[in-house]
Amino acid sequence: MKNYFGLGALLILMACNNAEKKTSEGKDTTTHETEVVATVTPDFKDIKLQNIYTSYISLKDALVSSKQDEAKIAAKALGAELKNYTGCENTAITANKIESAKDIMDQRKEFTSLSSDVIAMFKHAELKKGAIFVQHCPMANKGEGGDWLASEKKIQNPYYGSEMMECGAVIEEIKAK
């Protein structure tokens, strides 16, 4: 039994010593590969819905990347698109809250409400081709969960970004009829 503990301790020590190597200047020299996800943007019959979807995905991607300033820009564009779509005026207000949020955490909190509204809208949208994936993270919003839309099945979590990039699952697929 002692041999197993000794071997385990040795493996942990070796793993710790072989962690990220840095140069004497303190720069990170490890390589980080980013997986490029092939996406097929859904094609809507209504051009206004197409623009709303494109703006929404830009916002989601900015939150996935934890880029607060890009999220503000995307939220502003989305708010303008929503404001010009009948029945989405309140959702436009939520987009404006994301634009004016003081930090990324507040942006992500408002994103839950915004996503809920746009998911309901896109469930009834007419797609010419492609699919939309409704995804869910059970840990978002302090365990209350949160949904979002994506153009691919691969999970890229906008509620946690790189902290828990793949936390979540596809819960529904909206397809062209």
The 8 nearest C-alpha neighbors of each residue, nearest first, counted from 0:
[[1, 3, 2, 4, 5, 6, 7, 8],
 [2, 0, 4, 3, 5, 6, 7, 8],
 [1, 3, 5, 0, 4, 6, 7, 8],
 [4, 2, 6, 0, 5, 1, 7, 8],
 [5, 3, 7, 1, 6, 2, 8, 0],
 [4, 6, 2, 8, 3, 7, 1, 9],
 [5, 7, 3, 9, 4, 8, 2, 10],
 [8, 6, 4, 10, 9, 5, 3, 11],
 [9, 7, 5, 11, 10, 6, 4, 12],
 [8, 10, 6, 12, 7, 11, 5, 13],
 [11, 9, 13, 7, 12, 8, 14, 6],
 [12, 10, 14, 8, 13, 9, 15, 7],
 [13, 11, 9, 15, 10, 14, 8, 16],
 [12, 14, 10, 16, 11, 15, 17, 9],
 [15, 13, 11, 17, 16, 12, 10, 18],
 [16, 14, 12, 18, 13, 17, 11, 10],
 [15, 17, 13, 14, 18, 12, 19, 11],
 [18, 16, 14, 15, 13, 19, 20, 12],
 [19, 17, 15, 16, 14, 20, 13, 29],
 [18, 20, 29, 21, 17, 27, 28, 16],
 [21, 19, 18, 28, 29, 22, 27, 17],
 [22, 20, 27, 25, 28, 26, 19, 23],
 [23, 21, 24, 25, 26, 28, 20, 27],
 [22, 24, 25, 21, 26, 20, 27, 28],
 [23, 25, 22, 26, 21, 27, 28, 20],
 [26, 24, 22, 23, 21, 27, 28, 20],
 [27, 25, 24, 21, 22, 28, 23, 20],
 [26, 28, 21, 29, 25, 20, 22, 19],
 [29, 27, 21, 26, 20, 30, 22, 19],
 [30, 28, 27, 19, 31, 20, 21, 26],
 [31, 29, 32, 28, 27, 19, 33, 20],
 [30, 32, 33, 29, 28, 34, 27, 19],
 [33, 31, 34, 30, 35, 29, 36, 28],
 [34, 32, 35, 31, 36, 30, 161, 64],
 [33, 35, 36, 32, 37, 31, 153, 155],
 [36, 34, 33, 37, 38, 32, 153, 151],
 [35, 37, 38, 34, 153, 151, 33, 152],
 [38, 36, 35, 39, 151, 150, 34, 153],
 [39, 37, 151, 150, 36, 40, 149, 152],
 [38, 40, 41, 150, 129, 37, 151, 130],
 [39, 41, 150, 38, 42, 129, 130, 53],
 [42, 40, 129, 130, 128, 39, 43, 131],
 [41, 43, 128, 127, 126, 129, 40, 44],
 [44, 42, 126, 45, 127, 49, 125, 41],
 [43, 45, 125, 127, 126, 46, 42, 49],
 [46, 44, 43, 48, 47, 49, 125, 124],
 [47, 45, 49, 48, 50, 44, 43, 51],
 [46, 48, 50, 49, 45, 51, 84, 80],
 [49, 47, 51, 50, 45, 46, 52, 43],
 [48, 50, 46, 52, 47, 51, 43, 53],
 [49, 51, 53, 47, 48, 52, 54, 46],
 [52, 50, 48, 54, 49, 53, 80, 55],
 [51, 53, 55, 49, 50, 54, 48, 56],
 [52, 54, 50, 56, 55, 51, 49, 57],
 [55, 53, 77, 57, 51, 52, 56, 50],
 [54, 56, 52, 58, 57, 53, 51, 77],
 [57, 55, 59, 53, 58, 54, 60, 52],
 [58, 56, 54, 60, 55, 59, 73, 61],
 [57, 59, 73, 55, 61, 70, 56, 60],
 [58, 60, 56, 62, 61, 57, 157, 63],
 [59, 61, 63, 57, 62, 58, 56, 64],
 [62, 60, 70, 64, 58, 66, 63, 59],
 [61, 63, 65, 157, 59, 64, 60, 66],
 [62, 64, 157, 160, 60, 61, 65, 156],
 [63, 65, 61, 62, 66, 160, 60, 161],
 [66, 64, 62, 63, 160, 67, 61, 103],
 [67, 65, 61, 64, 69, 68, 62, 70],
 [66, 68, 70, 103, 69, 65, 71, 102],
 [67, 69, 71, 70, 66, 72, 61, 98],
 [70, 68, 72, 71, 66, 67, 61, 73],
 [69, 71, 67, 61, 73, 58, 68, 72],
 [72, 70, 98, 68, 74, 69, 73, 75],
 [71, 73, 69, 75, 70, 74, 76, 68],
 [74, 72, 58, 70, 76, 75, 71, 57],
 [75, 73, 77, 71, 94, 98, 76, 72],
 [74, 76, 78, 72, 73, 77, 98, 71],
 [77, 75, 73, 79, 74, 78, 54, 80],
 [78, 76, 74, 54, 80, 79, 75, 81],
 [77, 79, 91, 94, 75, 81, 76, 80],
 [78, 80, 82, 76, 77, 81, 75, 83],
 [79, 81, 77, 83, 78, 82, 51, 76],
 [82, 80, 91, 78, 84, 83, 87, 79],
 [81, 83, 88, 79, 91, 80, 84, 78],
 [82, 84, 81, 80, 85, 79, 88, 87],
 [85, 83, 81, 82, 87, 86, 80, 47],
 [86, 84, 87, 83, 88, 82, 81, 89],
 [85, 87, 88, 84, 89, 82, 90, 81],
 [88, 86, 90, 81, 89, 85, 84, 82],
 [87, 89, 82, 91, 90, 86, 81, 92],
 [90, 88, 92, 91, 87, 93, 86, 82],
 [89, 91, 93, 87, 92, 88, 113, 94],
 [92, 90, 78, 94, 88, 81, 89, 93],
 [91, 93, 95, 89, 90, 94, 96, 88],
 [94, 92, 96, 90, 95, 91, 113, 97],
 [95, 93, 91, 78, 97, 74, 96, 92],
 [94, 96, 98, 92, 93, 97, 78, 91],
 [97, 95, 93, 99, 94, 98, 100, 92],
 [98, 96, 106, 94, 100, 95, 99, 109],
 [97, 99, 71, 95, 74, 96, 100, 75],
 [98, 100, 96, 97, 95, 101, 71, 106],
 [101, 99, 97, 102, 106, 105, 98, 96],
 [100, 102, 99, 105, 103, 106, 104, 97],
 [103, 101, 104, 105, 100, 106, 67, 99],
 [102, 104, 106, 67, 105, 107, 65, 101],
 [105, 103, 107, 106, 102, 108, 158, 101],
 [106, 104, 108, 107, 103, 102, 100, 109],
 [107, 105, 97, 103, 109, 104, 108, 100],
 [106, 108, 110, 104, 105, 109, 158, 103],
 [107, 109, 105, 110, 106, 111, 104, 140],
 [110, 108, 111, 106, 107, 112, 97, 105],
 [109, 111, 107, 113, 108, 112, 114, 106],
 [112, 110, 114, 109, 113, 108, 145, 115],
 [113, 111, 115, 114, 109, 110, 116, 93],
 [112, 114, 110, 116, 115, 111, 93, 90],
 [115, 113, 117, 111, 116, 112, 147, 118],
 [114, 116, 112, 118, 113, 117, 111, 119],
 [117, 115, 113, 114, 119, 118, 120, 112],
 [116, 118, 120, 114, 119, 115, 121, 113],
 [117, 119, 121, 115, 120, 116, 114, 122],
 [120, 118, 122, 117, 116, 121, 115, 123],
 [121, 119, 117, 118, 122, 123, 116, 124],
 [122, 120, 124, 123, 118, 119, 117, 173],
 [121, 123, 119, 120, 124, 118, 173, 117],
 [124, 122, 121, 120, 125, 119, 118, 173],
 [125, 123, 121, 122, 126, 120, 43, 48],
 [124, 126, 44, 43, 127, 123, 175, 45],
 [125, 127, 43, 175, 128, 42, 44, 124],
 [126, 128, 42, 43, 175, 44, 125, 129],
 [129, 127, 175, 42, 126, 41, 130, 43],
 [128, 130, 41, 175, 42, 174, 39, 40],
 [131, 129, 174, 173, 41, 175, 132, 172],
 [130, 132, 173, 150, 172, 149, 133, 174],
 [133, 131, 172, 149, 148, 171, 150, 134],
 [132, 134, 148, 171, 170, 147, 169, 172],
 [135, 133, 169, 147, 146, 168, 170, 148],
 [136, 134, 146, 167, 168, 145, 137, 169],
 [135, 137, 167, 145, 144, 138, 139, 166],
 [138, 136, 144, 139, 142, 135, 145, 143],
 [139, 137, 142, 144, 136, 141, 140, 143],
 [140, 138, 144, 145, 142, 141, 136, 137],
 [141, 139, 143, 142, 144, 138, 145, 108],
 [140, 142, 139, 143, 138, 144, 137, 145],
 [141, 143, 138, 144, 140, 139, 137, 145],
 [144, 142, 140, 141, 139, 137, 138, 145],
 [145, 143, 137, 139, 138, 142, 136, 140],
 [144, 146, 139, 136, 135, 111, 137, 140],
 [147, 145, 135, 134, 136, 114, 111, 133],
 [146, 148, 134, 114, 133, 135, 149, 145],
 [147, 149, 133, 132, 134, 131, 118, 150],
 [150, 148, 132, 151, 131, 133, 147, 56],
 [149, 151, 131, 38, 40, 132, 39, 130],
 [152, 150, 149, 153, 38, 132, 39, 131],
 [151, 153, 154, 132, 169, 150, 149, 134],
 [154, 152, 151, 155, 36, 165, 169, 149],
 [153, 155, 165, 156, 152, 167, 168, 166],
 [156, 154, 164, 165, 63, 153, 157, 160],
 [155, 157, 164, 158, 160, 63, 159, 154],
 [158, 156, 63, 62, 160, 159, 59, 155],
 [159, 157, 156, 107, 139, 160, 62, 63],
 [160, 158, 162, 163, 157, 156, 161, 164],
 [161, 159, 63, 164, 157, 162, 156, 64],
 [160, 162, 164, 163, 159, 64, 63, 65],
 [163, 161, 159, 160, 164, 156, 165, 158],
 [164, 162, 161, 159, 166, 165, 160, 156],
 [165, 163, 161, 156, 160, 155, 166, 162],
 [164, 166, 154, 155, 163, 167, 156, 153],
 [167, 165, 163, 164, 136, 156, 154, 168],
 [166, 168, 136, 135, 165, 154, 134, 137],
 [169, 167, 134, 135, 170, 154, 136, 166],
 [168, 170, 134, 171, 133, 132, 135, 152],
 [169, 171, 134, 133, 168, 135, 172, 132],
 [172, 170, 133, 169, 132, 173, 134, 131],
 [171, 173, 132, 131, 133, 174, 130, 170],
 [172, 174, 131, 130, 132, 122, 171, 175],
 [175, 173, 130, 172, 176, 129, 131, 126],
 [174, 176, 126, 128, 127, 129, 130, 125],
 [175, 174, 126, 127, 125, 128, 173, 129]]
